Amino acid sequence: MPADGTANGGIGAATKRREDVRFLTGKGNYTDDINMRGQAYVVFVRSQVAHGVLNGVDTADASAMPGVIRVFTGADFAEVGGVPCGWCVTDKHGEPMQEPKHPVLAEGKVRYVGDAIAAVVAETESQARDAAEAVAVDIEELPAVVDMKAALVEGSTKVHDDLGSNLCYDWGFVEENKDAVEQAMFSAAHVTTLELVNNRLIANALEPRVAIGDYNSAAGDSTLYTTSQNPHVIRLLMGAFVLGIPEHKLRVVAPDVGGGFGSKIFHYAEEAFCTFAAKALNMPVKWTAQRSESFITDAHGRDHVTKIELALDEDNNFTAVRTETYANMGAYLSTFAPSVPTWLHGTLMAGNYKTPVIYVNVKAVFTNTVPVDAYRGAGRPEASFQLERVIDKAARELGVDPIALRRHNFITEFPYATPVAVEYDTGDYNATMDKLEEIGDLSGFEARRAASAEKGLLRGLGVNCYIEACGIAPSSLVGQLGARAGLYESATVRVNATGGLVVMTGSHSHGQGHETAFPQVVADMIGIDASMVEIVHGDTANTPMGMGTYGSRSLAVGGSAMVKATEKIIAKAKKIAAHLMEAADSDIELKDGQFSVAGTDKSVAWGDVTLAAYVPHNYPLEEIEPGLEETAFYDPANFTYPAGAYACEVEVDPETGKVSIASFAAADDFGNIVNPMIVDGQVHGGIGQGIGQALLEHAVYDEDGQLLSGSFMDYAMPRADDVPFYTVDHSCQTPCTHNPLGVKGCGEAGAIGSPPAVVNAVVDALQRAGHDITHIDMPLSPSRVWSAINS
């Protein structure tokens, strides 16, 4: 890792985010801010029933209404491919998953409330909306299947008639461990079993999804402006697999994006529609989702039902873990949906613990609900929640301290190969637990509990340890596991003649602070001020092919690509400097923006060298070509493995069941830290979302497939008074050993570590008060907690 660069805003400096200036002053440029000359507007006609045969769509009245340009139906897309899935999972029998077609507009059937049936394009949005009301849809309603276990019963309604069943895949991992796990369970001194639900969530990013399609008939070029976390992947999926547009004729632009949390990773049908319609009509076509539309069209998250068993020997050593999970896929397979409950979940079931054998079974199920895909953490929160809840339950059954039980089973030697096929390179779980006990003042809990009791409140303490895998890699491995794309990242570093730099990255920023943190890395390597570095992202026309931003990969993978490209820049600049100072390349040193000849007082400034690169009067062109621009691609050798320990204290009102978060402490190991302020913000945001899942948020369907929590009146989002002031620490640093920055990733940690800490705290409060309660499913709403107390 480069030396500390806090003085010039480099690595380690808590620099304020430069992009916030434009956001806070209303100068951001979001997709909905883009309006093109002569653009039309599209409004989708969506199914109001969860399942039915589409007998007909009558567009005559709508087509005749004022301002209507054209009404599209599924028939217009007969020659167009379906929205593709980016990952193919192979089941425990070696067979590929069932993969139904996902049409752009419904063909023959509707399969969830919100399924797009028709699209009205008009001169104004209000005209399109009025005309959409006039489209007559004839649907023969069929029984909906919502419950995953019921969906697998023989004879149940099939979501897709052309599939053998509603089972997408039945995945076993590691299949070779299955018998050993069974034997460990049989011979264990103690087995703790827990059945739990990881509740369905809706991301609800501040900015709804937007898409604008444009077509240049003179050049035959299509452009899509969209709210995406990975524009290059959208270009690849939509161009190659849906619309058949060569990549050099398709540009995808993702400008400022107002949050994503995973829901904007995926390629959506609306993007394909707007691009298709723009060409068909030879005019720009714009769609902006209404918030109520987002609830029934954005991919949902989580929605797992799990049984987990933990076996221990007579010395309380963990000997085996076994899980059986039902994972909801919804009606269609979203871009990365199959990988979330499998490779992003099963591989993390070892947690921070040296459990010898583990077996994970996942049944992915089609239902008449909105498709489910990655949501902040994506598989890692589900794994951590299961494991940390069952460990807490085991500690109580055995009458031992939950922290002591965890410490007793911590992995302490690295690298460590887990029984679920990953190898942790570094970590120090005792150190993070030590730090947690310090910053959370856990020794003072009893005094705080007594103070709460005086107010008639029940106070509880919950702890949690987590580990996550970030920067999914390497491409060769994930390709064997079913990924249909590489998972590298790219960067082009262009140095201007006067010494400033422009870094073009395949990563995308939608709240992570890339425009601040990335310049810190590059500036630190050269020894210049970070203000001399600009970041360009989000436009496939002027950035190298990259995989985008998700899975806490931006700095570990995208930042490493920048390091590699900058190293090439420095190597060439040293050659130019050597010629300018008449020295050997090997004798040139770069420090604080100055090139010098080792052992002499000869030096030349960074700006002089960069100018010479473009005005090559002083070095032979046959040896060094003019210019100073380099590109690098970085494909990681392994995941990175951030880890941490969290503690939550709650107060429960026994009269109402209301849970209040009294305090929350988080000790994280993120490896080396580039910008501590940004890291703090990421952890704060993740914890807030985790508290939302634990106490408030829940996407609920009725038996007919109607989303009952389809607005903010019914879907409870966390507000400022629902969360405390957090105490966070990331001083326990064990740098990653296989990327040049030694960084690990921090964007999802808070959402992974917080839900089990909250639930453990509530259960602790109730058990300390004498209630025989071992588990309450999330969200722990007042009614659920009150019912548990009074059952």
Secondary structure, DSSP 8 states (H G I E B T S, - for coil): -----GGGT-TT-----TTHHHHHTT---BGGG---TT-EEEEEEE-SSSSEEEEEEE-HHHHTSTTEEEEEEGGGGTTS-----SB--B-TTS-B-------SS--SEE-STT-EEEEEEESSHHHHHHHHHH-EEEEEE------HHHHTSTT---SSTTSSSSEEEEEEETGGGHHHHHHHHHH-SEEEEEEEEE--EE---SS--EEEEEEETTTTEEEEEE--S-HHHHHHIIIIIII---GGGEEEE--B----TTTTSS--HHHHHHHHHHHHHTS-EEEE--HHHHHTTS-EE--EEEEEEEEE-TT--EEEEEEEEEEEEESS--TTGGGTTTTTTGGGTTTTB--SEEEEEEEEEE-SS--B---TTTTHHHHHHHHHHHHHHHHHHHT--HHHHHHHHB--SSSEE-TTS-EE----HHHHHHHHHHHTTGGGHHHHHHHHHHTT-EEEEEEEEEE--BS---HHHHHHTTBSS---EEEEEEE-TTS-EEEEESS--SSS-HHHHHHHHHHHHHTS-GGGEEEE-SBTTSS-----S-TT-IIIIIIHHHHHHHHHHHHHHHHHHHHHHT--GGGEEEETTEEEETTSS-EEEHHHHHHHHHS-SSS-TTTS-S--EEEEEE--SS-B--EEEEEEEEEE-TTT--EEEEEEEEEEE-BS-S-HHHHHHHHHHHHHHHHHHHHT----B-TTS-BS--STTTS----GGGS--EEEE-------SSSTT-B---SSHHHHHHHHHHHHHHHHHHHHTT-------SS--HHHHHHHHH-
